[in-house]
Amino acid sequence: MLQRFGSSFFDEARAASGSGRLLLSEDLPMRTVALIDANEEFISVNSSLLAYSLKAANSHALPSSFCKLAGRLGGAKADLTSHVSVAFELISPTWRDESLSPTLRQAIVGSLLENLIRDRNRSEVTAIIRTFDDLAVSVVKSENLRRYLRDWLQGHFIILG
């Protein structure tokens, strides 16, 4: 984003944040990230916004804008049904998107899972993981996604009962 908009944009975003002024931008993802940086609590994040942020990916690493946006999913106060739905709407097309490296596709799913299970109890974590597994079977129809989910659980020392 720094290359695209230059450092002056970030200076303006910080100045607007610190002064209580409104930052106007025609770029919704940029505006949303600026609001997150300004510590606004209620930010609407949808799958289109997350997908748009992935356009900044030029390697195997998740773009920082994606991480900030995905970080608004999950947590103790989250409406799990809504947040899991956003995750599914993103995973369905991106898991099969061959323009994204397999590492990046796995990072997308892993990041979404980490955020969704944050501050959740064991039964909620189990429900989220099982719902993701159902997505892998019935919607994405990918054994590779199911295998990734199993490996992710093992790597995060999560044992489902």
N, CA and C atoms as an extended XYZ file, in Angstrom:
483
Properties=species:S:1:pos:R:3:atomname:S:1:resname:S:1:resid:I:1 pbc="F F F"
N         0.827       -1.182        0.000 N   MET     1
C         0.000        0.000        0.000 CA  MET     1
C         0.868        1.241        0.000 C   MET     1
N         2.018        1.155        0.628 N   LEU     2
C         2.907        2.304        0.664 CA  LEU     2
C         3.348        2.666       -0.750 C   LEU     2
N         3.651        1.644       -1.562 N   GLN     3
C         4.053        1.898       -2.941 CA  GLN     3
C         2.904        2.498       -3.743 C   GLN     3
N         1.705        2.039       -3.482 N   ARG     4
C         0.552        2.485       -4.263 CA  ARG     4
C         0.132        3.909       -3.921 C   ARG     4
N         0.137        4.259       -2.626 N   PHE     5
C        -0.399        5.545       -2.204 CA  PHE     5
C         0.649        6.521       -1.695 C   PHE     5
N         1.849        6.022       -1.402 N   GLY     6
C         2.899        6.895       -0.904 CA  GLY     6
C         2.778        7.133        0.592 C   GLY     6
N         3.862        7.596        1.190 N   SER     7
C         3.879        7.788        2.637 CA  SER     7
C         2.978        8.921        3.082 C   SER     7
N         2.689        9.868        2.200 N   SER     8
C         1.848       11.000        2.603 CA  SER     8
C         0.438       10.553        2.977 C   SER     8
N        -0.056        9.488        2.338 N   PHE     9
C        -1.391        9.010        2.689 CA  PHE     9
C        -1.421        8.558        4.143 C   PHE     9
N        -0.387        7.813        4.563 N   PHE    10
C        -0.355        7.322        5.934 CA  PHE    10
C        -0.176        8.466        6.921 C   PHE    10
N         0.587        9.482        6.527 N   ASP    11
C         0.716       10.663        7.375 CA  ASP    11
C        -0.648       11.324        7.561 C   ASP    11
N        -1.410       11.412        6.471 N   GLU    12
C        -2.743       12.013        6.543 CA  GLU    12
C        -3.692       11.160        7.377 C   GLU    12
N        -3.596        9.847        7.232 N   ALA    13
C        -4.452        8.953        8.017 CA  ALA    13
C        -4.143        9.092        9.503 C   ALA    13
N        -2.845        9.148        9.848 N   ARG    14
C        -2.469        9.318       11.254 CA  ARG    14
C        -2.910       10.682       11.775 C   ARG    14
N        -2.766       11.708       10.945 N   ALA    15
C        -3.165       13.052       11.370 CA  ALA    15
C        -4.672       13.121       11.595 C   ALA    15
N        -5.441       12.516       10.692 N   ALA    16
C        -6.896       12.522       10.842 CA  ALA    16
C        -7.294       11.754       12.092 C   ALA    16
N        -6.610       10.649       12.335 N   SER    17
C        -6.914        9.834       13.513 CA  SER    17
C        -6.641       10.613       14.799 C   SER    17
N        -5.519       11.292       14.847 N   GLY    18
C        -5.138       12.008       16.051 CA  GLY    18
C        -5.902       13.291       16.283 C   GLY    18
N        -6.458       13.868       15.225 N   SER    19
C        -7.122       15.169       15.359 CA  SER    19
C        -8.630       15.062       15.481 C   SER    19
N        -9.157       13.852       15.308 N   GLY    20
C       -10.607       13.695       15.368 CA  GLY    20
C       -11.294       14.105       14.075 C   GLY    20
N       -10.526       14.346       13.030 N   ARG    21
C       -11.095       14.735       11.738 CA  ARG    21
C       -11.428       13.510       10.909 C   ARG    21
N       -12.227       13.712        9.902 N   LEU    22
C       -12.664       12.643        9.021 CA  LEU    22
C       -11.673       12.469        7.881 C   LEU    22
N       -11.282       11.221        7.625 N   LEU    23
C       -10.423       10.906        6.497 CA  LEU    23
C       -11.318       10.437        5.362 C   LEU    23
N       -11.259       11.123        4.234 N   LEU    24
C       -12.052       10.745        3.082 CA  LEU    24
C       -11.183        9.974        2.103 C   LEU    24
N       -11.702        8.861        1.641 N   SER    25
C       -10.990        8.055        0.671 CA  SER    25
C       -12.021        7.337       -0.186 C   SER    25
N       -11.743        7.252       -1.472 N   GLU    26
C       -12.652        6.531       -2.355 CA  GLU    26
C       -12.376        5.033       -2.332 C   GLU    26
N       -11.331        4.628       -1.654 N   ASP    27
C       -10.925        3.239       -1.594 CA  ASP    27
C       -11.433        2.622       -0.293 C   ASP    27
N       -12.542        1.861       -0.360 N   LEU    28
C       -13.157        1.289        0.835 CA  LEU    28
C       -12.191        0.435        1.647 C   LEU    28
N       -11.414       -0.469        1.031 N   PRO    29
C       -10.482       -1.246        1.850 CA  PRO    29
C        -9.472       -0.355        2.575 C   PRO    29
N        -8.961        0.662        1.891 N   MET    30
C        -7.999        1.567        2.521 CA  MET    30
C        -8.656        2.320        3.674 C   MET    30
N        -9.888        2.756        3.459 N   ARG    31
C       -10.626        3.469        4.502 CA  ARG    31
C       -10.848        2.566        5.716 C   ARG    31
N       -11.208        1.318        5.447 N   THR    32
C       -11.478        0.378        6.532 CA  THR    32
C       -10.215        0.097        7.341 C   THR    32
N        -9.098       -0.105        6.648 N   VAL    33
C        -7.833       -0.334        7.348 CA  VAL    33
C        -7.468        0.900        8.176 C   VAL    33
N        -7.696        2.095        7.622 N   ALA    34
C        -7.414        3.331        8.373 CA  ALA    34
C        -8.275        3.407        9.637 C   ALA    34
N        -9.528        2.983        9.543 N   LEU    35
C       -10.402        2.974       10.725 CA  LEU    35
C        -9.926        1.977       11.765 C   LEU    35
N        -9.458        0.830       11.294 N   ILE    36
C        -8.918       -0.167       12.221 CA  ILE    36
C        -7.686        0.409       12.914 C   ILE    36
N        -6.815        1.053       12.133 N   ASP    37
C        -5.618        1.670       12.720 CA  ASP    37
C        -5.988        2.757       13.729 C   ASP    37
N        -7.148        3.386       13.524 N   ALA    38
C        -7.604        4.432       14.445 CA  ALA    38
C        -8.345        3.839       15.647 C   ALA    38
N        -8.326        2.499       15.751 N   ASN    39
C        -8.940        1.776       16.874 CA  ASN    39
C       -10.457        1.910       16.940 C   ASN    39
N       -11.092        2.053       15.794 N   GLU    40
C       -12.553        2.017       15.773 CA  GLU    40
C       -12.982        0.595       16.086 C   GLU    40
N       -13.953        0.440       16.964 N   GLU    41
C       -14.317       -0.907       17.408 CA  GLU    41
C       -15.250       -1.625       16.436 C   GLU    41
N       -16.228       -0.939       15.898 N   PHE    42
C       -17.225       -1.602       15.058 CA  PHE    42
C       -16.953       -1.310       13.594 C   PHE    42
N       -16.337       -2.252       12.948 N   ILE    43
C       -15.980       -2.161       11.539 CA  ILE    43
C       -16.640       -3.334       10.832 C   ILE    43
N       -17.304       -3.070        9.736 N   SER    44
C       -17.934       -4.129        8.963 CA  SER    44
C       -16.920       -4.713        7.981 C   SER    44
N       -16.684       -6.007        8.104 N   VAL    45
C       -15.763       -6.703        7.210 CA  VAL    45
C       -16.543       -7.799        6.511 C   VAL    45
N       -16.477       -7.804        5.185 N   ASN    46
C       -17.142       -8.862        4.431 CA  ASN    46
C       -16.131       -9.586        3.554 C   ASN    46
N       -16.576      -10.635        2.905 N   SER    47
C       -15.656      -11.456        2.111 CA  SER    47
C       -15.094      -10.683        0.918 C   SER    47
N       -15.856       -9.779        0.346 N   SER    48
C       -15.364       -8.987       -0.794 CA  SER    48
C       -14.210       -8.093       -0.370 C   SER    48
N       -14.335       -7.505        0.791 N   LEU    49
C       -13.278       -6.644        1.319 CA  LEU    49
C       -12.012       -7.454        1.592 C   LEU    49
N       -12.174       -8.626        2.187 N   LEU    50
C       -11.031       -9.501        2.435 CA  LEU    50
C       -10.385       -9.941        1.121 C   LEU    50
N       -11.213      -10.328        0.154 N   ALA    51
C       -10.687      -10.757       -1.149 CA  ALA    51
C        -9.932       -9.620       -1.830 C   ALA    51
N       -10.470       -8.418       -1.757 N   TYR    52
C        -9.806       -7.259       -2.360 CA  TYR    52
C        -8.438       -7.027       -1.723 C   TYR    52
N        -8.353       -7.206       -0.415 N   SER    53
C        -7.078       -6.994        0.267 CA  SER    53
C        -6.027       -8.006       -0.173 C   SER    53
N        -6.460       -9.162       -0.648 N   LEU    54
C        -5.519      -10.181       -1.110 CA  LEU    54
C        -4.860       -9.807       -2.434 C   LEU    54
N        -5.397       -8.818       -3.132 N   LYS    55
C        -4.782       -8.377       -4.390 CA  LYS    55
C        -3.386       -7.811       -4.143 C   LYS    55
N        -3.115       -7.404       -2.917 N   ALA    56
C        -1.793       -6.876       -2.573 CA  ALA    56
C        -0.775       -7.992       -2.336 C   ALA    56
N        -1.216       -9.244       -2.366 N   ALA    57
C        -0.307      -10.369       -2.128 CA  ALA    57
C         0.615      -10.536       -3.333 C   ALA    57
N         1.906      -10.545       -3.069 N   ASN    58
C         2.862      -10.771       -4.162 CA  ASN    58
C         3.878      -11.839       -3.784 C   ASN    58
N         3.556      -12.590       -2.762 N   SER    59
C         4.441      -13.675       -2.326 CA  SER    59
C         3.587      -14.696       -1.579 C   SER    59
N         4.235      -15.432       -0.715 N   HIS    60
C         3.518      -16.414        0.095 CA  HIS    60
C         2.967      -15.810        1.379 C   HIS    60
N         3.280      -14.559        1.638 N   ALA    61
C         2.857      -13.912        2.880 CA  ALA    61
C         1.521      -13.200        2.701 C   ALA    61
N         0.732      -13.209        3.756 N   LEU    62
C        -0.531      -12.479        3.735 CA  LEU    62
C        -0.241      -10.977        3.787 C   LEU    62
N        -0.948      -10.187        2.981 N   PRO    63
C        -0.776       -8.739        3.065 CA  PRO    63
C        -1.205       -8.233        4.445 C   PRO    63
N        -0.538       -7.200        4.928 N   SER    64
C        -0.872       -6.666        6.248 CA  SER    64
C        -2.309       -6.180        6.297 C   SER    64
N        -2.826       -5.662        5.176 N   SER    65
C        -4.222       -5.204        5.161 CA  SER    65
C        -5.180       -6.372        5.377 C   SER    65
N        -4.865       -7.539        4.810 N   PHE    66
C        -5.700       -8.720        5.037 CA  PHE    66
C        -5.669       -9.095        6.513 C   PHE    66
N        -4.483       -9.099        7.102 N   CYS    67
C        -4.353       -9.475        8.518 CA  CYS    67
C        -5.148       -8.539        9.412 C   CYS    67
N        -5.108       -7.246        9.112 N   LYS    68
C        -5.870       -6.286        9.917 CA  LYS    68
C        -7.363       -6.507        9.760 C   LYS    68
N        -7.804       -6.716        8.532 N   LEU    69
C        -9.233       -6.931        8.290 CA  LEU    69
C        -9.696       -8.248        8.909 C   LEU    69
N        -8.943       -9.325        8.681 N   ALA    70
C        -9.312      -10.637        9.229 CA  ALA    70
C        -9.285      -10.613       10.749 C   ALA    70
N        -8.445       -9.765       11.315 N   GLY    71
C        -8.364       -9.643       12.764 CA  GLY    71
C        -9.638       -9.120       13.397 C   GLY    71
N       -10.518       -8.551       12.586 N   ARG    72
C       -11.805       -8.075       13.098 CA  ARG    72
C       -12.834       -9.186       13.177 C   ARG    72
N       -12.503      -10.352       12.647 N   LEU    73
C       -13.398      -11.506       12.763 CA  LEU    73
C       -13.099      -12.232       14.066 C   LEU    73
N       -14.113      -12.838       14.625 N   GLY    74
C       -13.927      -13.643       15.823 CA  GLY    74
C       -13.890      -12.808       17.089 C   GLY    74
N       -13.523      -13.468       18.159 N   GLY    75
C       -13.478      -12.825       19.460 CA  GLY    75
C       -14.715      -13.141       20.277 C   GLY    75
N       -14.650      -12.801       21.539 N   ALA    76
C       -15.709      -13.153       22.485 CA  ALA    76
C       -17.055      -12.518       22.148 C   ALA    76
N       -17.048      -11.325       21.570 N   LYS    77
C       -18.299      -10.613       21.283 CA  LYS    77
C       -18.855      -10.894       19.891 C   LYS    77
N       -18.130      -11.658       19.100 N   ALA    78
C       -18.505      -11.870       17.696 CA  ALA    78
C       -19.778      -12.695       17.551 C   ALA    78
N       -20.548      -12.352       16.544 N   ASP    79
C       -21.674      -13.182       16.110 CA  ASP    79
C       -21.060      -14.279       15.241 C   ASP    79
N       -20.868      -15.455       15.836 N   LEU    80
C       -20.152      -16.524       15.143 CA  LEU    80
C       -20.771      -16.897       13.807 C   LEU    80
N       -22.083      -16.961       13.741 N   THR    81
C       -22.735      -17.342       12.485 CA  THR    81
C       -22.347      -16.386       11.375 C   THR    81
N       -22.393      -15.099       11.661 N   SER    82
C       -22.048      -14.086       10.675 CA  SER    82
C       -20.571      -14.151       10.304 C   SER    82
N       -19.716      -14.261       11.297 N   HIS    83
C       -18.277      -14.243       11.038 CA  HIS    83
C       -17.812      -15.502       10.309 C   HIS    83
N       -18.362      -16.646       10.677 N   VAL    84
C       -18.016      -17.891        9.974 CA  VAL    84
C       -18.514      -17.820        8.538 C   VAL    84
N       -19.662      -17.225        8.317 N   SER    85
C       -20.197      -17.062        6.967 CA  SER    85
C       -19.259      -16.220        6.102 C   SER    85
N       -18.729      -15.148        6.663 N   VAL    86
C       -17.770      -14.310        5.922 CA  VAL    86
C       -16.552      -15.143        5.548 C   VAL    86
N       -16.052      -15.919        6.501 N   ALA    87
C       -14.884      -16.767        6.242 CA  ALA    87
C       -15.176      -17.757        5.116 C   ALA    87
N       -16.335      -18.394        5.163 N   PHE    88
C       -16.697      -19.371        4.130 CA  PHE    88
C       -16.803      -18.727        2.759 C   PHE    88
N       -17.381      -17.536        2.726 N   GLU    89
C       -17.531      -16.832        1.441 CA  GLU    89
C       -16.181      -16.483        0.834 C   GLU    89
N       -15.167      -16.363        1.658 N   LEU    90
C       -13.825      -16.098        1.156 CA  LEU    90
C       -13.101      -17.396        0.796 C   LEU    90
N       -13.213      -18.397        1.652 N   ILE    91
C       -12.478      -19.646        1.435 CA  ILE    91
C       -12.968      -20.373        0.182 C   ILE    91
N       -14.263      -20.385       -0.039 N   SER    92
C       -14.804      -21.133       -1.185 CA  SER    92
C       -14.110      -20.776       -2.496 C   SER    92
N       -13.994      -19.496       -2.850 N   PRO    93
C       -13.312      -19.191       -4.113 CA  PRO    93
C       -11.780      -19.184       -4.018 C   PRO    93
N       -11.218      -18.785       -2.873 N   THR    94
C        -9.765      -18.642       -2.816 CA  THR    94
C        -9.033      -19.974       -2.698 C   THR    94
N        -9.677      -20.987       -2.099 N   TRP    95
C        -8.980      -22.268       -1.939 CA  TRP    95
C        -8.624      -22.873       -3.296 C   TRP    95
N        -9.433      -22.629       -4.289 N   ARG    96
C        -9.187      -23.195       -5.629 CA  ARG    96
C        -8.530      -22.203       -6.591 C   ARG    96
N        -8.221      -21.016       -6.114 N   ASP    97
C        -7.644      -19.969       -6.961 CA  ASP    97
C        -6.160      -20.252       -7.191 C   ASP    97
N        -5.838      -20.760       -8.363 N   GLU    98
C        -4.468      -21.163       -8.661 CA  GLU    98
C        -3.531      -19.978       -8.868 C   GLU    98
N        -4.079      -18.764       -8.941 N   SER    99
C        -3.197      -17.593       -9.020 CA  SER    99
C        -2.578      -17.295       -7.651 C   SER    99
N        -3.142      -17.896       -6.599 N   LEU   100
C        -2.588      -17.776       -5.251 CA  LEU   100
C        -1.765      -19.024       -4.967 C   LEU   100
N        -0.624      -18.865       -4.357 N   SER   101
C         0.207      -20.028       -4.048 CA  SER   101
C        -0.509      -20.910       -3.018 C   SER   101
N        -0.226      -22.199       -3.023 N   PRO   102
C        -0.818      -23.072       -2.007 CA  PRO   102
C        -0.505      -22.592       -0.588 C   PRO   102
N         0.688      -22.069       -0.376 N   THR   103
C         1.068      -21.552        0.938 CA  THR   103
C         0.181      -20.387        1.333 C   THR   103
N        -0.083      -19.497        0.388 N   LEU   104
C        -0.934      -18.348        0.676 CA  LEU   104
C        -2.375      -18.792        0.945 C   LEU   104
N        -2.869      -19.749        0.183 N   ARG   105
C        -4.226      -20.254        0.421 CA  ARG   105
C        -4.348      -20.867        1.812 C   ARG   105
N        -3.335      -21.607        2.221 N   GLN   106
C        -3.349      -22.173        3.566 CA  GLN   106
C        -3.271      -21.076        4.615 C   GLN   106
N        -2.471      -20.060        4.357 N   ALA   107
C        -2.347      -18.950        5.305 CA  ALA   107
C        -3.680      -18.220        5.473 C   ALA   107
N        -4.434      -18.101        4.401 N   ILE   108
C        -5.757      -17.459        4.469 CA  ILE   108
C        -6.646      -18.230        5.436 C   ILE   108
N        -6.732      -19.547        5.225 N   VAL   109
C        -7.580      -20.385        6.084 CA  VAL   109
C        -7.076      -20.359        7.523 C   VAL   109
N        -5.778      -20.480        7.701 N   GLY   110
C        -5.208      -20.476        9.046 CA  GLY   110
C        -5.468      -19.170        9.783 C   GLY   110
N        -5.311      -18.064        9.093 N   SER   111
C        -5.562      -16.759        9.708 CA  SER   111
C        -7.023      -16.614       10.113 C   SER   111
N        -7.909      -17.037        9.231 N   LEU   112
C        -9.337      -16.955        9.548 CA  LEU   112
C        -9.673      -17.829       10.757 C   LEU   112
N        -9.134      -19.040       10.784 N   LEU   113
C        -9.384      -19.935       11.920 CA  LEU   113
C        -8.853      -19.345       13.224 C   LEU   113
N        -7.625      -18.847       13.192 N   GLU   114
C        -7.040      -18.274       14.409 CA  GLU   114
C        -7.901      -17.149       14.962 C   GLU   114
N        -8.413      -16.318       14.073 N   ASN   115
C        -9.246      -15.206       14.533 CA  ASN   115
C       -10.611      -15.677       15.019 C   ASN   115
N       -11.199      -16.625       14.317 N   LEU   116
C       -12.529      -17.090       14.700 CA  LEU   116
C       -12.537      -17.801       16.050 C   LEU   116
N       -11.466      -18.514       16.373 N   ILE   117
C       -11.467      -19.262       17.644 CA  ILE   117
C       -10.941      -18.431       18.814 C   ILE   117
N       -10.446      -17.244       18.531 N   ARG   118
C        -9.903      -16.383       19.591 CA  ARG   118
C       -10.965      -16.109       20.654 C   ARG   118
N       -10.609      -16.315       21.904 N   ASP   119
C       -11.476      -16.063       23.065 CA  ASP   119
C       -12.745      -16.910       23.070 C   ASP   119
N       -12.680      -18.097       22.474 N   ARG   120
C       -13.822      -19.013       22.448 CA  ARG   120
C       -13.542      -20.227       23.319 C   ARG   120
N       -14.598      -20.792       23.884 N   ASN   121
C       -14.419      -21.979       24.717 CA  ASN   121
C       -14.270      -23.220       23.837 C   ASN   121
N       -13.932      -24.314       24.484 N   ARG   122
C       -13.633      -25.559       23.759 CA  ARG   122
C       -14.796      -26.030       22.875 C   ARG   122
N       -16.016      -25.970       23.374 N   SER   123
C       -17.150      -26.448       22.571 CA  SER   123
C       -17.375      -25.552       21.341 C   SER   123
N       -17.143      -24.255       21.497 N   GLU   124
C       -17.286      -23.353       20.349 CA  GLU   124
C       -16.180      -23.592       19.319 C   GLU   124
N       -14.957      -23.829       19.806 N   VAL   125
C       -13.846      -24.130       18.895 CA  VAL   125
C       -14.148      -25.413       18.127 C   VAL   125
N       -14.638      -26.412       18.827 N   THR   126
C       -14.995      -27.677       18.178 CA  THR   126
C       -16.055      -27.449       17.108 C   THR   126
N       -17.069      -26.657       17.414 N   ALA   127
C       -18.136      -26.379       16.446 CA  ALA   127
C       -17.587      -25.648       15.226 C   ALA   127
N       -16.694      -24.687       15.436 N   ILE   128
C       -16.112      -23.935       14.318 CA  ILE   128
C       -15.307      -24.873       13.420 C   ILE   128
N       -14.467      -25.699       14.014 N   ILE   129
C       -13.628      -26.614       13.234 CA  ILE   129
C       -14.489      -27.610       12.469 C   ILE   129
N       -15.496      -28.141       13.120 N   ARG   130
C       -16.376      -29.115       12.434 CA  ARG   130
C       -17.142      -28.453       11.295 C   ARG   130
N       -17.514      -27.203       11.484 N   THR   131
C       -18.207      -26.470       10.425 CA  THR   131
C       -17.262      -26.247        9.246 C   THR   131
N       -16.002      -25.933        9.530 N   PHE   132
C       -15.014      -25.779        8.455 CA  PHE   132
C       -14.814      -27.098        7.722 C   PHE   132
N       -14.783      -28.192        8.476 N   ASP   133
C       -14.626      -29.499        7.842 CA  ASP   133
C       -15.823      -29.807        6.948 C   ASP   133
N       -17.017      -29.464        7.410 N   ASP   134
C       -18.217      -29.646        6.577 CA  ASP   134
C       -18.111      -28.830        5.293 C   ASP   134
N       -17.584      -27.611        5.399 N   LEU   135
C       -17.382      -26.773        4.212 CA  LEU   135
C       -16.438      -27.459        3.236 C   LEU   135
N       -15.355      -28.017        3.762 N   ALA   136
C       -14.376      -28.689        2.911 CA  ALA   136
C       -14.995      -29.855        2.159 C   ALA   136
N       -15.901      -30.566        2.823 N   VAL   137
C       -16.520      -31.748        2.217 CA  VAL   137
C       -17.634      -31.373        1.252 C   VAL   137
N       -18.567      -30.531        1.701 N   SER   138
C       -19.790      -30.322        0.926 CA  SER   138
C       -19.743      -29.156       -0.054 C   SER   138
N       -18.960      -28.128        0.228 N   VAL   139
C       -18.952      -26.955       -0.649 CA  VAL   139
C       -17.689      -26.913       -1.505 C   VAL   139
N       -16.547      -26.922       -0.869 N   VAL   140
C       -15.283      -26.830       -1.603 CA  VAL   140
C       -14.927      -28.170       -2.234 C   VAL   140
N       -15.383      -29.250       -1.606 N   LYS   141
C       -15.139      -30.615       -2.087 CA  LYS   141
C       -13.648      -30.858       -2.286 C   LYS   141
N       -12.917      -30.592       -1.205 N   SER   142
C       -11.465      -30.692       -1.288 CA  SER   142
C       -10.898      -31.503       -0.128 C   SER   142
N       -10.312      -32.625       -0.474 N   GLU   143
C        -9.629      -33.425        0.532 CA  GLU   143
C        -8.370      -32.702        1.009 C   GLU   143
N        -7.767      -31.898        0.132 N   ASN   144
C        -6.587      -31.118        0.540 CA  ASN   144
C        -6.937      -30.122        1.648 C   ASN   144
N        -8.113      -29.511        1.565 N   LEU   145
C        -8.540      -28.583        2.613 CA  LEU   145
C        -8.777      -29.338        3.919 C   LEU   145
N        -9.386      -30.496        3.831 N   ARG   146
C        -9.607      -31.304        5.039 CA  ARG   146
C        -8.272      -31.699        5.671 C   ARG   146
N        -7.319      -32.083        4.827 N   ARG   147
C        -5.989      -32.459        5.327 CA  ARG   147
C        -5.326      -31.253        5.977 C   ARG   147
N        -5.448      -30.079        5.352 N   TYR   148
C        -4.872      -28.874        5.938 CA  TYR   148
C        -5.496      -28.590        7.307 C   TYR   148
N        -6.817      -28.741        7.418 N   LEU   149
C        -7.485      -28.503        8.699 CA  LEU   149
C        -6.951      -29.441        9.778 C   LEU   149
N        -6.777      -30.720        9.432 N   ARG   150
C        -6.225      -31.682       10.400 CA  ARG   150
C        -4.809      -31.282       10.809 C   ARG   150
N        -3.996      -30.897        9.828 N   ASP   151
C        -2.620      -30.485       10.129 CA  ASP   151
C        -2.603      -29.204       10.958 C   ASP   151
N        -3.514      -28.292       10.650 N   TRP   152
C        -3.604      -27.033       11.398 CA  TRP   152
C        -3.940      -27.312       12.865 C   TRP   152
N        -4.897      -28.198       13.083 N   LEU   153
C        -5.256      -28.571       14.455 CA  LEU   153
C        -4.058      -29.156       15.196 C   LEU   153
N        -3.357      -30.059       14.538 N   GLN   154
C        -2.202      -30.693       15.157 CA  GLN   154
C        -1.125      -29.652       15.459 C   GLN   154
N        -0.871      -28.763       14.520 N   GLY   155
C         0.147      -27.737       14.707 CA  GLY   155
C        -0.201      -26.728       15.791 C   GLY   155
N        -1.489      -26.594       16.085 N   HIS   156
C        -1.939      -25.684       17.134 CA  HIS   156
C        -2.292      -26.422       18.434 C   HIS   156
N        -1.941      -27.708       18.468 N   PHE   157
C        -2.139      -28.531       19.671 CA  PHE   157
C        -3.596      -28.531       20.130 C   PHE   157
N        -4.486      -28.620       19.151 N   ILE   158
C        -5.921      -28.666       19.456 CA  ILE   158
C        -6.404      -30.083       19.208 C   ILE   158
N        -6.970      -30.678       20.227 N   ILE   159
C        -7.525      -32.031       20.115 CA  ILE   159
C        -9.028      -31.913       20.287 C   ILE   159
N        -9.750      -32.319       19.264 N   LEU   160
C       -11.217      -32.271       19.337 CA  LEU   160
C       -11.718      -33.517       20.037 C   LEU   160
N       -12.675      -33.324       20.921 N   GLY   161
C       -13.220      -34.456       21.673 CA  GLY   161
C       -14.507      -34.972       21.125 C   GLY   161
